[in-house]
Amino acid sequence: MCARDMTEESLKITALTPEQAAKILAAAYRQRITEDQVRQVAEDGNLLRADGTLNLVEYVAFLAREVTGGHED
Protein backbone atom coordinates (compact mmCIF):
# COMPACT_ATOMS: atom_id res chain seq x y z
CA MET A 1 0.00 0.00 0.00
CA CYS A 2 1.43 3.37 -0.94
CA ALA A 3 0.79 6.61 0.92
CA ARG A 4 -1.76 7.73 -1.66
CA ASP A 5 -3.82 4.59 -1.06
CA MET A 6 -4.16 5.50 2.61
CA THR A 7 -5.92 8.78 1.82
CA GLU A 8 -9.00 6.74 1.04
CA GLU A 9 -9.13 5.75 4.69
CA SER A 10 -9.90 8.28 7.37
CA LEU A 11 -6.47 8.68 8.96
CA LYS A 12 -5.81 10.90 11.91
CA ILE A 13 -2.08 11.28 12.68
CA THR A 14 -2.90 11.81 16.33
CA ALA A 15 -4.63 8.42 16.61
CA LEU A 16 -3.02 5.76 14.41
CA THR A 17 -2.73 2.07 15.02
CA PRO A 18 0.81 0.69 14.91
CA GLU A 19 -0.11 -0.96 11.61
CA GLN A 20 -1.19 2.35 10.07
CA ALA A 21 1.90 4.12 11.39
CA ALA A 22 4.16 1.39 10.00
CA LYS A 23 2.61 1.77 6.55
CA ILE A 24 3.03 5.55 6.60
CA LEU A 25 6.62 5.39 7.83
CA ALA A 26 7.53 2.63 5.36
CA ALA A 27 6.12 4.66 2.48
CA ALA A 28 7.88 7.83 3.63
CA TYR A 29 11.28 6.21 4.17
CA ARG A 30 10.98 3.59 1.44
CA GLN A 31 12.13 0.95 3.88
CA ARG A 32 10.45 -2.05 5.42
CA ILE A 33 8.97 -1.02 8.76
CA THR A 34 6.75 -3.53 10.50
CA GLU A 35 3.84 -3.14 12.85
CA ASP A 36 5.87 -5.00 15.48
CA GLN A 37 8.75 -2.52 15.17
CA VAL A 38 6.40 0.42 15.60
CA ARG A 39 4.65 -1.25 18.52
CA GLN A 40 7.98 -1.97 20.27
CA VAL A 41 9.14 1.65 19.97
CA ALA A 42 5.73 2.88 21.11
CA GLU A 43 5.84 0.58 24.12
CA ASP A 44 9.41 1.62 24.94
CA GLY A 45 8.34 5.27 24.86
CA ASN A 46 5.06 4.65 26.67
CA LEU A 47 3.26 6.11 23.64
CA LEU A 48 0.44 3.61 23.20
CA ARG A 49 -2.94 4.71 24.46
CA ALA A 50 -5.48 2.41 26.07
CA ASP A 51 -7.25 2.05 22.73
CA GLY A 52 -4.02 0.84 21.07
CA THR A 53 -3.40 4.00 19.05
CA LEU A 54 -0.47 6.39 19.04
CA ASN A 55 0.19 9.96 18.02
CA LEU A 56 2.58 9.98 15.05
CA VAL A 57 4.00 13.38 16.05
CA GLU A 58 4.81 12.12 19.56
CA TYR A 59 6.23 8.92 18.06
CA VAL A 60 8.63 10.79 15.77
CA ALA A 61 9.59 13.18 18.58
CA PHE A 62 10.44 10.17 20.76
CA LEU A 63 12.62 8.74 17.97
CA ALA A 64 14.38 12.09 17.59
CA ARG A 65 15.11 12.24 21.33
CA GLU A 66 16.49 8.71 21.21
CA VAL A 67 18.77 9.51 18.28
CA THR A 68 20.06 12.76 19.76
CA GLY A 69 20.47 11.38 23.26
CA GLY A 70 17.76 13.67 24.58
CA HIS A 71 19.40 16.88 23.36
CA GLU A 72 16.95 19.37 21.90
CA ASP A 73 19.49 21.39 19.89
C-alpha positions as CSV (number, residue, x, y, z in Angstrom):
1,M,0.0,0.0,0.0
2,C,1.4,3.4,-0.9
3,A,0.8,6.6,0.9
4,R,-1.8,7.7,-1.7
5,D,-3.8,4.6,-1.1
6,M,-4.2,5.5,2.6
7,T,-5.9,8.8,1.8
8,E,-9.0,6.7,1.0
9,E,-9.1,5.8,4.7
10,S,-9.9,8.3,7.4
11,L,-6.5,8.7,9.0
12,K,-5.8,10.9,11.9
13,I,-2.1,11.3,12.7
14,T,-2.9,11.8,16.3
15,A,-4.6,8.4,16.6
16,L,-3.0,5.8,14.4
17,T,-2.7,2.1,15.0
18,P,0.8,0.7,14.9
19,E,-0.1,-1.0,11.6
20,Q,-1.2,2.3,10.1
21,A,1.9,4.1,11.4
22,A,4.2,1.4,10.0
23,K,2.6,1.8,6.5
24,I,3.0,5.6,6.6
25,L,6.6,5.4,7.8
26,A,7.5,2.6,5.4
27,A,6.1,4.7,2.5
28,A,7.9,7.8,3.6
29,Y,11.3,6.2,4.2
30,R,11.0,3.6,1.4
31,Q,12.1,0.9,3.9
32,R,10.4,-2.1,5.4
33,I,9.0,-1.0,8.8
34,T,6.8,-3.5,10.5
35,E,3.8,-3.1,12.8
36,D,5.9,-5.0,15.5
37,Q,8.7,-2.5,15.2
38,V,6.4,0.4,15.6
39,R,4.6,-1.3,18.5
40,Q,8.0,-2.0,20.3
41,V,9.1,1.6,20.0
42,A,5.7,2.9,21.1
43,E,5.8,0.6,24.1
44,D,9.4,1.6,24.9
45,G,8.3,5.3,24.9
46,N,5.1,4.6,26.7
47,L,3.3,6.1,23.6
48,L,0.4,3.6,23.2
49,R,-2.9,4.7,24.5
50,A,-5.5,2.4,26.1
51,D,-7.3,2.0,22.7
52,G,-4.0,0.8,21.1
53,T,-3.4,4.0,19.1
54,L,-0.5,6.4,19.0
55,N,0.2,10.0,18.0
56,L,2.6,10.0,15.0
57,V,4.0,13.4,16.0
58,E,4.8,12.1,19.6
59,Y,6.2,8.9,18.1
60,V,8.6,10.8,15.8
61,A,9.6,13.2,18.6
62,F,10.4,10.2,20.8
63,L,12.6,8.7,18.0
64,A,14.4,12.1,17.6
65,R,15.1,12.2,21.3
66,E,16.5,8.7,21.2
67,V,18.8,9.5,18.3
68,T,20.1,12.8,19.8
69,G,20.5,11.4,23.3
70,G,17.8,13.7,24.6
71,H,19.4,16.9,23.4
72,E,16.9,19.4,21.9
73,D,19.5,21.4,19.9
